[in-house]
């Protein structure tokens, strides 16, 4: 299911941070090249789907809950 929710990710001091636009970006710890978990809430994981070197969507999963998929603004 696609969700209409705006998130932003930036690298700060070599560490990926991100979250909902308008909120303070949270630090994210890498699990592998495309999957990260929230530094304070390890059950919150984000997987970035990359095509041709660019992120096209992010899958967010909290614990065993239903994953949420966020498409990059502007499509591919």
Order of alpha helices (4+ residues) and beta strands (2+ residues): beta-beta-beta-beta-beta-beta-beta
